[in-house]
C-alpha cells in the first residue's frame, strides 16, 4: 500500500522550498545531496519504508528538485540554508 504523502512549499521572501511529509512517529529528515531531489527518496522507496514508523520530512534545498533556483549567489550562503531547514522543521 502506498504511503500518503503531503507535498507543499515554504516561502522565504521570493524563494520557495519544496517539501513532503509522510507517516507518523519520531521525525526523520531527508535532505538530498548534490544534484538529487526528494523524488529520488520517493522513487527508491525510502519514504514508504521510513513512514511506517517515522514522521518523514523530506526537503529540497534551494536549486534542488521543485525548490526555487536563483542566480543570486548570496541566497546559497550556509547560514541561510541552515535557517531555511530550521524554519521548515
N, C-alpha and C positions, 0 to 999 in steps of 0.2 A: 504494500500500500504506500502510495506517495505521501510524503510529508507536506502538510500545509505550510507554505512559505509566504510571508508578508514582505512585499517589496515596497520601499519608499525612498525618498530623498530627504536630506537635511541641507538647509541653505546656510551659507556663510557669506553674507553680502551678495555678490554677484555669482558666487560659486555654489555648486551643488555636489554633495557626496551621495552616491548610490549605496544602498544597504539592503540587506534582507534579514529577517529574523524567522526562527522556526523552533518548535519544541518548547519544553519547559524543564526546569531543574537548574543546577548550577550553571552559571554563564560560561560559554566557550566562545572566544572571539577569534574570528578568522580574518586575517589581513593578507591579501595575496602579495607575492613578491613581484619583482620587476617583470613587466610585460604580461602579467597574469590579470585575471579579473575574478570576481566572485562566481561567475558562471563556471569556471574550472572546478571550484569546490562542489558545485551542484552536479555537474556532469560526471565527476569522478565518484559521486555517491557519498562524499564526506558529510554533507549537510543532512541527508536522510539518516545515515548511520549515527551521527552525533546527536541528532534531535530526538532520538528515542529516550535519552536520559539527560539531555542538556538543553539549556536555552541558548541556541546558536545565534550569534550576531556576526554577520559577515559584512565587511565594509570594503568598498572600492575606494582607495585613496585617490587624490587628485591625479588626473591623467591615466587612470586605470578604468577599464570597463565603461560603465554608463556615467561615471562621475565627470565633472567638468574638466576640460582641457583648456589651459590658458598659456599664452606666451609670456606672461608676467613671471619672471624668474623668482621674484620675491614671494610669490604665493607658495613656493615649494620649500621655504625655509623649514628646517627641522622643528623649530619651536611652534610654528603654525600648524604643521602636520600633526604634531602631538596634541595641540589644542583641539584640532578637529576630532581626533579619536576620543579624547576625554569628553568633549561635548556630546558626541553621539552616544557614548556609554552612559 
